[in-house]
């Protein structure tokens, strides 16, 4: 059975989608959800599905091996960032080479980098009058949103779309594609 660990910072709709997608799978399952936000709704979502969930602070993540030790104890085949906002430490990336992926709500390399997440991305897409946007699933490296691209899916941006309209379209793409891409990566392994 392949093991997935999810990192998330917010409400956790992508995490929940992954948990439910693999819930009855004989192939893979989400074994742990971790968050840098002790009040993140994702922790409740995970617990509702009887998936272990806990939060950690910056010290445990970047200055000690606490999170790395927890990952090693859980032996993930894939670490999935689903709305996780902190830069990933090199110590974890070195321990899990090509095993950490992220989903970004734009077509990278556009609208990536520090501070470009969620609503900020959608507002920038609308402000720049883009006619197309989408999602990017990519490997995580030591730089924000610069890892090798695994998959992209696109959607149209209408001239009348507001940021929340773009967000809804992106959410649909995430729900449709993210679990399938995760499953495909685990099957390649």
N, C-alpha and C positions, 0 to 999 in steps of 0.2 A: 504494500500500500504506500503510494507516494504521499509525502507530508508537506503541507503548505503552512507557512507562517505569514500572517498579514500584519503590516504596520499601517496605522491610520491615525489621523489627528482630529477628525470631525464626526459627522453624523453617521457615516459608515454604510451608505447605500451600496457602494461597490463591494465592500466587505461582505455585507449580507447576501448580495447576489452571488458571490463566490461560495459562501457557506452553503446556501441553498442548492446551488448547481451541483456541488460535490457531496451533498448530505447523504444521499443513498447510493453513492458510487462505490463500486468494489475496487476502483482504480486509485482514487486519491481522496484526501479529506483535508479540511482546514483544522489544524491541531492547536493553534494558538493565535490570538489577536493581541497585539501590543500597541499601546498609544502613549504619546508624550503628553497627552492631556487627560488628567485624572477625571475630568467631567465630560469627556467625549461620549456622545451617544453610541458610538461604535462599541464601547465596552458593554453596554446594556444589550445591544443587538446580539453580540456574540454569546453572552450569558443566556439569553432567551433561547438560543439554539444549542445550549449546553457545550459551548466551545470555551476553553480556558481563555481568560482575558485579564490583562493587567496593564497598569500604567507604570511609567518610569520617568525619572527626571534627567536633565541634561548631564549631570555628573555620572549617573549610571550608564549613560549612552556613550559619552565621549571621553571621560576621564578615568573610568574604571573598566573592568571587563565584565561587569554584571550582566549587561544585555547580551554580550557575546557568549558568556557562559550559559545563559538561559537558552540561546539559540543552539549551542552545541548540545545541550541536554535534550533538546527537542528534535534534533537531527532533521532539519528541513531539507527537502529536495528542491524547494523553490521558496524564496522570500519575495512577497508581493507587497509593493507600496501602493496603497489605495487611498490617495488623499493624505499622504504623510508629508509634512511640511519642513522637516529638518533635513539638513544635508547628512548623508550617510557616512559614518566614519570609515576611514581606510582600513582599519583593523578588521572590521566585519567584511568589507568587500574583499580583502585578501583571503580571509578564511572561507568565503563562499564565492569564488570566482565564477562569473557568468551564471550566478544563481539568484541575483537580486534584480527584479524588474520593477518598473514604474509605469503608471498610466498618466498621461498628461492631456489636458483638455484643449489642445490645439495641434496644428500640423507642424511639429518641430522641423526645422530649427526656428520657425517663426514663433514668437510669443513664449519663449522659454526663458529660463534663468531665475535667479533669486527674485522673489516677490511676484513672480508671474504664476498665479494659481487661481482657480475658481473664478469668481466674479471679475477679478482684475483682468484675466485673460479675455473673457467675453466682452467686457467694456472696451478693451483695446481693439478687438476684432471689429466691433460695431463702429468705433470712432474712426478707424482706418478704412471703413467702407469696403471691407473684404467681401468677395462674392462667394467664398468657400472657406470652410474651416473643418475641424474634425478632431479626431483623437490620435494620439501616438502612444504606442506601447514600446518601451525601450529598456535596454539594460542600463543599470545604474553604474556610473563611475564616480570619480572623485569631484566632478563638476556638475552643477545643476543642469539637468536636462540635456546633457551632451553625450550620453552613452549611445551605443549602436542601436539603430531603429530596428525593431522586430516586426511591427505591423502599424499601418495607418488606415483609417476609414474616414471618409469625407461626407459632408453635408453642405447644402446650399445655404447661403446667408442672403435673405431677401432685403431689399433696401428699406423695408418697413420694420425689420426685426429690431427689437430692443435686446439688451444684454440678457434678460431673463428668457427671451425666446431662443436665443442661441444656446443658453444653458440647458433648456429643455431638449433641444436637438442633440446636444453633446451627451446628455444623460441617456438618451435612447441608444446612441452608438455604444456607450460604455456598457449598458446592460446587455446588449446583443453580442458584442464581440469579446469583451474582457475574459469571461470564463472559457470561451472556446480557445482563445490564444493561450491562456494558462494551461489548459488541458493539452494542447498541441505541444507546448514546450516540455511538459512532463513526459509525454509519449516519446519525444526525441531523445530524452535522457537515457 
